[in-house]
Amino acid sequence: MKTWTDRLPQIPFPYRGLPAEGPWMTLEEAAARLGIGPYHLNVLTYVTHRIDLVRTTGTELAVTRAGVEAELAWRATASTGQKLRRLLKDILAAL
């Protein structure tokens, strides 16, 4: 049965065998790097598509390191107004 993840790019590595400091990271690593929990990371990836997902050789999903770094950079430089606008937009998108 096909799922929405079938459309994601596939990488040639298993989830637990991703290269260290490579272009991808596990969901747990990404959440820890961003200082957020798994639910918030799911919102960033599934709902808002701010961090790109890729499929591993198994059925697990991983994220791009570039997406996580871009999110960190945005959080460090965005004004309070920008963060509030983004929060409102994300809430509306999740409804």
C-alpha distances in whole Angstrom, upper triangle without the diagonal:
4,7,10,11,10,13,15,18,17,20,22,22,21,21,24,26,26,30,32,33,31,29,26,27,25,24,27,29,29,29,32,34,33,35,32,30,26,26,28,26,23,25,26,22,20,22,25,23,27,26,23,20,19,16,18,17,15,13,16,17,21,23,26,29,31,29,30,34,34,33,36,38,37,38,41,43,41,44,44,43,41,39,40,38,35,35,35,33,30,31,31,27,26,27
4,7,8,6,9,12,14,15,18,20,21,20,20,24,25,25,28,30,31,28,26,24,24,23,22,25,27,26,27,31,31,31,33,30,28,25,24,26,24,21,22,23,20,17,20,22,20,24,23,20,17,16,14,16,16,15,12,15,15,19,21,23,27,28,26,27,31,31,30,33,35,34,35,38,40,38,41,41,41,38,36,37,35,32,32,33,30,27,28,28,25,23,25
4,5,6,8,10,13,14,17,19,20,19,18,22,24,23,26,29,29,27,24,22,22,20,19,22,25,23,24,27,28,28,29,27,25,21,21,22,20,17,18,19,16,14,16,19,17,20,19,17,14,14,12,15,15,14,11,13,13,16,18,20,24,25,23,24,28,27,27,30,32,31,32,35,36,35,38,37,37,34,32,33,32,29,28,29,26,24,25,25,21,20,22
4,5,6,8,11,13,16,19,20,19,18,22,23,22,25,27,27,25,22,20,20,19,18,21,23,21,22,26,26,25,27,25,23,20,19,20,18,15,16,16,13,11,13,15,13,17,16,14,11,12,11,14,16,15,12,13,12,15,16,18,22,22,20,22,25,24,23,27,29,28,29,32,33,31,34,34,34,31,29,30,28,25,25,26,23,21,22,22,18,17,19
4,5,5,9,10,13,15,16,16,15,18,20,19,22,24,24,21,19,16,17,16,15,18,20,19,20,23,24,23,25,23,22,18,18,19,17,14,16,16,12,11,14,16,13,16,15,12,9,8,7,11,12,12,9,9,8,11,13,15,19,20,18,19,23,23,22,25,27,26,27,30,32,31,34,34,34,31,29,30,29,25,26,27,24,21,23,23,20,19,21
4,6,8,9,12,15,16,16,16,20,20,19,22,25,25,22,20,18,19,18,18,21,23,22,23,26,27,26,29,27,25,22,22,23,20,18,19,19,16,14,17,19,16,19,17,14,11,10,8,11,12,12,10,11,11,14,15,17,21,22,20,22,25,25,25,28,30,29,30,33,34,34,37,37,37,33,32,33,32,29,29,30,27,25,26,26,23,22,24
4,7,9,13,15,17,18,18,21,22,20,23,25,25,22,19,17,19,19,19,22,23,21,23,26,26,26,28,26,26,22,22,23,20,18,19,18,14,13,16,17,14,17,16,12,10,9,9,13,14,15,13,14,12,14,15,16,19,20,18,21,23,23,23,26,28,27,29,32,32,31,34,35,35,31,30,32,30,26,27,28,25,23,25,25,21,21,23
4,6,10,13,14,15,15,18,19,17,19,22,21,18,16,14,15,15,15,19,20,18,20,23,23,22,25,24,23,20,20,20,17,15,17,16,12,12,15,15,12,14,13,9,7,6,6,10,12,13,11,11,9,10,11,12,16,16,15,17,20,20,20,23,25,24,26,29,30,29,32,33,33,29,28,30,28,25,26,27,24,22,24,24,21,21,23
4,7,10,12,14,14,18,17,15,17,20,19,16,13,12,14,15,16,20,20,18,21,23,23,23,26,25,24,22,23,22,19,18,19,18,14,15,18,18,14,16,13,10,8,5,6,9,11,13,12,12,10,10,11,11,14,15,14,17,19,19,20,23,24,24,26,29,30,30,33,34,34,30,30,32,30,27,28,30,27,24,27,27,24,24,27
4,7,9,10,11,15,14,13,15,18,18,15,13,11,13,14,15,19,19,18,21,23,23,24,26,25,25,22,23,23,20,19,21,20,16,17,20,20,17,18,15,12,9,6,5,6,7,10,10,10,9,10,11,12,15,16,16,18,20,21,22,24,26,27,28,30,32,32,35,36,37,33,32,34,33,29,30,32,29,27,29,30,26,26,29
4,6,8,10,13,11,9,11,14,15,12,10,9,11,13,15,18,17,17,20,22,21,23,25,25,25,22,24,24,20,20,22,21,17,19,22,22,19,19,16,13,11,7,6,5,7,10,11,11,10,9,11,11,13,15,16,17,19,20,22,23,25,26,28,30,31,32,35,37,37,34,32,35,34,30,31,34,31,28,31,32,29,28,31
4,7,10,12,10,9,11,14,16,12,12,11,13,14,17,19,19,19,22,24,23,25,28,27,27,24,26,27,23,23,26,24,21,22,26,26,22,23,20,16,14,10,9,7,6,10,12,12,12,12,14,14,16,18,19,20,22,24,25,26,28,29,31,32,34,35,39,40,41,37,36,38,38,34,35,37,35,32,35,36,32,32,35
4,6,8,6,6,8,12,14,11,11,10,11,11,15,16,16,17,20,21,21,23,25,25,24,22,24,25,21,21,24,23,20,21,25,25,22,23,19,16,14,11,9,6,6,8,11,11,11,10,13,13,15,17,18,19,21,23,24,25,27,29,30,31,33,34,38,39,40,37,35,37,37,33,34,37,34,31,34,35,32,31,34
4,6,5,6,10,13,15,13,14,11,11,10,13,15,15,16,19,20,20,23,24,24,23,20,23,24,20,20,23,22,20,21,24,25,22,23,19,17,14,11,9,5,5,6,9,8,10,10,13,14,16,19,20,20,22,24,24,25,28,29,30,32,34,35,38,39,40,37,35,37,37,33,34,36,34,31,33,35,32,30,33
4,5,6,10,12,14,13,13,10,9,7,9,11,11,13,15,16,17,19,21,20,19,16,19,20,17,17,20,19,17,18,22,23,20,21,17,15,12,10,9,6,7,7,9,6,7,7,10,13,14,17,17,17,20,22,22,23,25,27,27,29,31,32,35,36,37,34,32,34,34,30,30,33,31,28,30,32,29,27,31
4,6,9,10,13,13,14,11,9,8,11,11,11,14,16,16,17,20,21,21,19,17,20,22,18,19,22,22,19,21,25,25,23,23,19,18,15,14,12,9,10,10,12,9,11,10,13,15,15,19,19,18,21,23,23,23,26,28,28,29,32,33,36,37,39,36,33,36,36,32,32,35,34,30,32,34,32,30,33
4,6,9,12,11,13,11,10,10,13,14,13,15,18,18,18,21,23,23,22,20,23,24,21,21,25,24,21,23,27,27,24,24,20,19,16,14,13,9,10,11,13,12,12,11,14,15,15,19,20,19,21,24,24,24,27,29,29,30,33,34,37,38,40,37,35,37,38,34,34,37,36,32,35,37,34,32,36
4,6,9,7,9,7,7,8,11,12,11,13,16,16,16,19,21,21,21,19,22,22,19,20,23,21,19,21,24,24,22,21,17,16,14,12,12,9,10,12,14,12,11,9,11,11,11,15,16,16,17,20,21,21,23,25,26,27,30,31,34,35,37,34,32,35,35,31,32,35,33,30,32,34,31,30,34
4,6,5,8,8,8,10,14,15,13,14,18,17,16,19,22,23,23,22,25,25,21,22,25,23,21,24,27,26,23,23,19,17,16,14,15,12,13,15,18,15,15,12,13,12,11,15,17,16,17,20,21,21,23,25,26,27,29,31,34,36,38,34,33,36,36,32,33,36,35,32,34,36,33,33,36
4,5,9,9,8,10,14,14,11,13,16,15,14,17,19,21,22,21,24,24,20,22,25,23,21,24,27,27,24,22,19,18,17,16,17,15,17,18,20,17,16,13,13,13,11,14,16,15,15,19,20,19,21,24,24,24,27,29,33,34,36,33,31,34,35,31,32,35,34,31,34,36,34,33,37
4,7,8,8,11,14,14,11,12,16,15,13,16,18,20,21,21,24,23,20,22,24,21,20,24,26,25,22,20,17,17,17,16,18,16,18,20,22,19,17,13,13,11,8,11,14,13,12,16,17,16,18,21,21,22,24,26,30,31,33,30,29,32,33,29,30,33,32,30,33,35,32,32,36
4,6,7,11,14,15,12,13,17,17,15,17,20,21,22,21,24,23,20,21,24,21,19,22,25,24,21,19,16,15,15,13,15,13,16,18,19,17,15,12,11,9,8,10,13,13,13,16,17,17,19,21,22,23,25,27,31,32,34,31,29,33,33,29,30,33,32,29,32,34,31,31,35
4,7,11,13,15,13,12,16,16,14,16,19,20,21,20,23,21,18,19,21,18,16,19,22,21,17,16,13,11,12,11,13,13,15,18,19,16,14,10,9,6,5,7,10,10,11,13,15,16,17,19,20,21,23,25,28,30,31,28,27,30,30,26,27,30,28,26,29,31,28,28,32
4,7,10,12,10,9,13,14,13,14,17,18,18,17,19,19,15,16,18,16,14,17,20,19,16,15,11,10,9,8,10,10,13,15,15,13,10,7,6,4,5,8,9,9,11,13,14,15,17,19,20,21,23,25,28,30,31,27,26,29,29,25,26,29,27,24,27,29,26,26,29
4,7,8,6,6,10,11,10,12,15,15,15,14,17,16,13,14,17,15,13,16,19,19,16,15,11,11,10,10,11,11,14,15,15,12,9,6,6,6,6,10,10,9,11,14,14,14,17,19,19,21,23,24,28,29,30,27,25,28,28,25,25,28,27,24,26,28,26,25,28
4,5,5,6,9,10,11,12,14,14,13,11,14,15,11,12,16,14,13,15,18,18,16,16,12,12,10,10,11,10,13,13,13,9,8,5,6,9,9,13,12,11,14,16,16,16,19,21,20,22,25,26,29,29,31,28,26,28,29,25,25,28,26,23,25,28,25,24,27
4,5,5,6,9,10,11,12,11,10,8,11,11,8,9,12,11,10,12,15,16,14,14,11,11,9,11,12,12,15,14,13,9,8,6,6,10,10,14,12,10,14,16,14,15,18,19,19,21,24,24,27,27,28,26,23,25,26,22,22,24,23,20,22,24,22,20,24
4,5,5,6,9,10,10,10,9,7,11,12,9,11,14,14,13,15,18,18,17,17,14,15,13,14,15,15,18,16,16,12,11,9,10,13,12,16,14,12,15,17,16,16,19,20,19,21,24,24,27,27,29,27,24,26,27,24,23,26,25,22,23,26,24,22,26
4,6,5,6,9,10,10,11,10,14,13,11,13,16,14,14,17,19,19,18,16,13,14,13,15,16,15,18,18,18,14,12,10,9,11,10,13,13,10,12,15,14,13,17,18,18,19,22,23,26,26,29,26,23,26,27,24,23,27,26,23,25,28,25,24,28
4,5,5,6,8,9,10,9,12,11,8,11,13,11,11,14,16,16,14,13,10,11,11,13,15,15,19,19,18,14,12,9,7,9,8,11,10,7,9,12,10,10,14,15,14,16,19,20,23,23,25,22,20,23,24,20,20,23,22,19,22,24,22,21,25
4,5,5,6,5,6,6,9,8,6,9,11,10,11,14,16,15,15,13,11,14,13,16,17,18,21,20,19,15,13,11,10,12,12,14,12,9,12,14,11,11,15,16,14,16,19,19,22,22,24,22,19,21,22,19,18,22,21,18,20,23,21,19,23
4,5,5,6,8,9,12,11,10,13,15,14,15,18,19,19,18,17,14,17,16,18,20,20,23,22,22,18,16,14,13,14,13,15,14,11,12,15,13,12,15,17,15,16,20,20,23,23,25,23,20,23,25,21,21,24,24,21,23,26,24,23,26
4,6,8,10,12,14,13,11,14,16,14,15,18,20,19,18,15,13,15,16,18,20,20,23,23,23,19,17,14,12,12,10,12,12,8,9,12,10,9,12,14,12,13,17,18,21,21,24,22,19,22,23,20,20,24,24,21,23,26,24,24,27
4,6,9,10,12,10,9,12,13,11,13,16,17,16,15,13,11,14,16,18,21,21,25,25,24,20,17,15,12,13,11,13,11,7,9,11,8,7,10,11,9,11,14,15,18,18,20,18,15,18,20,17,16,20,20,17,20,23,21,20,24
4,7,10,12,10,10,13,14,13,15,18,19,18,18,16,15,18,18,21,23,23,27,26,25,21,19,17,15,16,15,16,15,11,12,14,11,10,13,14,11,13,16,17,19,18,21,19,16,19,21,18,17,21,21,19,20,23,23,21,25
4,7,8,6,7,10,11,10,13,15,16,15,16,14,13,17,17,20,22,23,26,25,23,20,18,16,15,16,16,17,15,12,14,15,12,11,15,15,12,15,18,17,19,18,21,19,16,17,19,17,15,18,19,16,17,21,20,18,21
4,6,6,6,9,10,11,13,14,15,16,17,16,15,17,17,19,21,21,25,23,21,18,16,15,15,17,17,19,17,14,17,18,15,15,18,18,16,18,21,21,23,21,23,22,18,20,21,18,16,20,20,17,17,21,20,17,20
4,6,5,6,9,10,10,12,13,15,15,15,13,15,14,17,18,18,22,20,18,14,13,13,13,16,16,19,16,14,17,18,15,16,20,19,18,20,23,23,25,24,25,23,20,21,23,19,17,20,20,16,17,20,19,16,19
4,5,5,6,9,10,10,11,13,14,14,14,16,15,18,19,20,24,22,19,16,15,15,15,18,19,20,17,15,19,19,16,17,21,20,18,21,23,22,24,22,24,22,19,19,20,17,15,17,18,14,14,17,16,13,16
4,5,5,6,9,10,10,11,12,12,12,14,15,18,20,21,25,24,21,18,16,15,14,16,17,18,15,13,16,16,13,14,17,16,14,17,20,18,20,19,20,18,15,16,17,14,12,15,15,11,12,15,14,12,15
4,5,5,6,8,10,10,10,10,9,11,11,14,16,18,21,20,18,15,12,11,10,13,13,15,12,10,14,14,11,13,16,15,14,17,20,19,21,20,22,19,16,18,19,15,14,17,16,13,14,17,15,14,17
4,5,5,6,7,9,9,10,10,11,10,13,15,17,20,19,16,13,11,11,11,14,15,17,14,13,16,16,14,16,19,18,17,20,22,21,23,23,23,21,18,19,20,16,15,17,16,12,14,16,13,11,15
4,5,5,5,6,8,9,10,12,12,16,18,20,23,22,19,17,14,14,13,15,17,18,14,13,17,16,13,15,18,16,16,19,21,19,21,20,20,18,15,16,16,13,11,13,12,8,10,12,10,8,12
4,6,6,5,6,5,6,9,10,14,17,19,23,22,20,17,14,13,11,12,14,14,10,10,13,12,9,12,15,13,13,16,18,16,19,18,19,16,14,15,15,11,11,14,12,9,11,14,11,11,14
4,6,6,5,6,5,6,7,11,13,16,19,19,16,14,10,10,8,11,13,13,10,10,14,13,11,14,17,15,16,19,20,19,22,22,22,19,17,19,18,15,15,17,15,11,14,16,13,12,16
4,6,6,8,9,9,9,12,13,17,20,19,16,14,11,12,11,14,16,17,13,14,17,17,15,18,20,19,19,22,24,22,24,24,24,21,19,20,19,16,15,17,15,11,13,14,11,10,13
4,6,8,10,11,12,15,17,20,23,23,20,18,15,16,14,16,18,18,15,15,19,17,15,18,20,18,18,22,22,20,22,22,21,19,17,17,16,13,12,13,11,8,10,10,7,6,10
4,5,8,10,12,15,18,21,25,24,22,19,16,16,14,15,17,16,12,13,16,14,12,15,17,15,15,19,19,17,19,19,18,15,14,15,13,10,11,12,9,7,10,10,7,8,12
4,5,6,8,12,15,18,21,22,19,17,14,13,11,12,14,13,10,12,14,13,11,15,16,15,16,19,20,18,21,21,21,18,16,18,16,13,14,15,13,10,13,14,11,11,15
4,7,9,13,16,19,23,23,21,19,15,14,10,11,12,11,7,9,11,9,8,11,12,11,12,15,16,15,18,18,18,15,14,16,15,11,13,15,12,10,14,15,12,13,17
4,7,10,13,16,20,20,18,16,12,10,7,7,9,8,5,6,9,8,7,11,13,12,13,16,17,17,20,21,21,18,16,19,18,15,16,18,16,14,17,18,15,16,19
4,7,10,13,17,18,16,14,10,9,6,6,9,9,6,9,11,11,11,14,15,15,17,19,20,20,23,24,25,21,20,22,21,18,19,21,19,16,19,20,17,17,21
4,7,10,13,14,12,10,6,6,5,6,10,11,9,11,14,14,14,16,18,18,20,22,24,23,27,27,28,24,23,25,24,20,21,23,21,18,21,22,18,18,21
4,7,10,11,10,9,6,5,6,7,11,12,11,13,16,16,17,19,21,21,23,25,27,27,30,31,31,28,26,29,28,24,25,27,24,22,24,25,22,21,25
4,7,8,7,6,5,6,9,11,14,16,15,16,19,20,20,22,25,25,26,28,30,30,33,34,35,31,30,32,31,27,27,30,27,24,26,27,24,23,26
4,5,7,6,6,7,10,12,14,17,17,17,20,22,22,24,26,27,28,30,32,32,35,36,37,34,32,34,34,30,30,32,30,27,29,31,27,26,29
4,7,8,9,10,14,15,18,20,20,21,24,25,26,27,30,31,31,34,36,36,39,40,41,37,36,38,37,34,34,36,34,31,33,34,30,29,32
4,6,8,11,14,17,19,22,21,22,25,26,26,28,30,31,32,34,36,36,40,40,41,38,35,37,37,33,33,35,33,30,32,33,30,28,31
4,7,10,14,16,19,22,21,21,24,26,25,27,30,30,30,33,35,35,38,38,39,36,33,35,35,31,31,32,30,27,29,30,26,25,27
4,7,10,14,16,19,18,18,21,22,22,23,26,27,27,29,32,32,35,35,36,33,30,32,32,28,28,30,28,25,26,28,25,23,26
4,7,10,13,15,14,14,18,19,18,20,23,23,24,26,28,28,31,32,32,29,27,29,29,25,25,27,25,22,24,25,22,21,24
4,7,9,12,11,11,14,16,16,17,20,21,21,23,26,26,29,30,31,28,25,28,28,24,24,27,25,22,24,26,23,21,25
4,6,9,7,8,11,12,12,14,16,17,18,20,22,22,26,26,27,24,22,25,25,21,21,24,22,19,22,24,21,20,24
4,5,5,7,9,10,11,13,15,16,17,19,21,21,25,26,27,24,22,25,25,21,22,25,23,20,24,25,22,22,26
4,5,5,6,9,10,11,12,14,15,17,19,20,23,25,26,23,22,25,25,21,23,26,24,22,25,27,24,24,28
4,5,5,6,9,10,10,12,14,15,17,18,22,23,25,21,20,24,23,20,22,25,23,21,24,26,23,24,28
4,5,5,6,9,10,11,12,14,16,16,20,21,22,19,17,21,20,17,18,21,19,17,21,22,19,20,24
4,5,5,6,9,10,11,12,15,15,19,20,22,18,17,20,20,17,18,21,20,17,20,23,20,20,24
4,5,5,6,9,10,11,12,14,18,20,21,18,17,20,21,18,19,22,21,19,23,25,23,23,27
4,5,5,6,9,10,11,12,16,18,19,15,15,18,18,15,17,20,18,17,21,22,20,21,25
4,5,5,6,9,10,10,14,15,17,13,12,15,16,12,14,17,16,14,18,20,18,19,22
4,5,5,6,9,10,14,15,17,14,13,16,17,15,16,19,19,17,20,22,21,22,25
4,5,5,6,8,12,14,16,13,13,17,17,15,17,20,19,18,22,24,22,23,27
4,5,5,6,9,12,13,10,9,13,13,11,13,16,16,15,18,20,19,21,24
4,6,6,9,10,12,10,8,12,13,11,12,16,16,15,17,20,19,20,23
4,6,9,11,13,12,11,14,16,14,15,19,19,18,21,24,23,24,27
4,7,10,12,10,10,14,14,13,15,18,18,19,21,23,23,24,27
4,7,8,6,6,10,11,10,12,15,15,16,18,20,20,22,24
4,5,5,6,9,10,11,12,14,15,16,18,20,21,23,25
4,5,5,6,9,10,10,12,14,15,16,19,20,21,23
4,5,5,6,9,10,11,12,14,15,17,18,20,22
4,5,5,6,9,10,11,12,14,15,16,18,20
4,6,5,6,9,10,10,12,14,15,16,19
4,5,5,6,9,10,11,12,14,15,17
4,5,5,6,9,10,11,12,14,16
4,5,5,6,9,10,10,12,14
4,5,5,6,9,10,11,13
4,5,5,6,9,10,11
4,5,5,6,9,10
4,5,5,6,9
4,5,5,7
4,5,5
4,6
4
